[in-house]
Amino acid sequence: MQKNNRYLSLAAALLWIAASGTLAAQIPVSSSPSLDGLSQKSPTISPLTQPTLSPGVILLMELEGRFAKSVAEGGGKAFAQWFADDAVVLNNGRPATAGRTAIAAQAQWDPKVYQLMWVPEGGQMGPSNDMGFTWGHYEGHSKDKNGQPIVIEGRYMTVWKKMPDGNWKVAMDASADGPAAAGECCALPKP
């Protein structure tokens, strides 16, 4: 049994190495200096550091990398194309958006004006291998009316589901603002 576990860990590591070359190519670090900081905030998940990482999680991480690359290049239009017809988007402080048509109507940003980037930090595949989720950190970069940079950041979770045709689509995307800076949470206001 132990020998089989080593082979599974080795197989997962080899899959990760093959996929990480793909992931690295899909997240354009050189196109945005701030992405370097984004990836530094998020630990890299790998079967080399986490030998229990399943092939299902590796698949989800690879999907997330393709999703991120597509959105970095194509903006809101590309974002909406990744969603299932019955998908839901939950954004911090906004009502839920249900259905790919409604999601597409709201996702109208040009990647030259607004750049949305994210890095997955973890994931989990369901027992039937047809649904799972990833989570991580995102950043949005734009400029105000005076040309000054605006950066928003926070946490996200993407729920993936396998469609009847075998393709994977986003079933739900949820995001929340980043945590308060150290010492700001739960502090009483000073008089």
Secondary structure as the mmCIF struct_conf table of DSSP 4:
data_model
#
loop_
_struct_conf.conf_type_id
_struct_conf.id
_struct_conf.beg_label_comp_id
_struct_conf.beg_label_asym_id
_struct_conf.beg_label_seq_id
_struct_conf.end_label_comp_id
_struct_conf.end_label_asym_id
_struct_conf.end_label_seq_id
HELX_RH_AL_P HELX_RH_AL_P1 GLN A 2 GLN A 26
BEND BEND1 ILE A 27 ILE A 27
HELX_RH_3T_P HELX_RH_3T_P1 VAL A 29 SER A 31
HELX_RH_AL_P HELX_RH_AL_P2 PRO A 33 LYS A 41
BEND BEND2 SER A 42 SER A 42
HELX_LH_PP_P HELX_LH_PP_P1 PRO A 43 ILE A 45
TURN_TY1_P TURN_TY1_P1 PRO A 47 THR A 49
TURN_TY1_P TURN_TY1_P2 PRO A 51 THR A 52
HELX_RH_AL_P HELX_RH_AL_P3 PRO A 55 GLN A 81
TURN_TY1_P TURN_TY1_P3 TRP A 82 TRP A 82
STRN STRN1 PHE A 83 LEU A 90
TURN_TY1_P TURN_TY1_P4 ASN A 92 GLY A 93
BEND BEND3 ARG A 94 ARG A 94
STRN STRN2 THR A 97 ALA A 98
BEND BEND4 GLY A 99 GLY A 99
HELX_RH_AL_P HELX_RH_AL_P4 ARG A 100 GLN A 106
TURN_TY1_P TURN_TY1_P5 PRO A 111 VAL A 113
STRN STRN3 GLN A 115 MET A 125
TURN_TY1_P TURN_TY1_P6 PRO A 127 SER A 128
BEND BEND5 ASN A 129 ASP A 130
STRN STRN4 MET A 131 LYS A 143
TURN_TY1_P TURN_TY1_P7 LYS A 145 ASN A 146
BEND BEND6 GLY A 147 GLY A 147
STRN STRN5 PRO A 149 LYS A 162
TURN_TY1_P TURN_TY1_P8 PRO A 164 ASP A 165
BEND BEND7 GLY A 166 GLY A 166
STRN STRN6 TRP A 168 ASP A 177
HELX_LH_PP_P HELX_LH_PP_P2 GLY A 178 ALA A 181
TURN_TY1_P TURN_TY1_P9 ALA A 182 CYS A 186
HELX_LH_PP_P HELX_LH_PP_P3 ALA A 187 LYS A 190
#
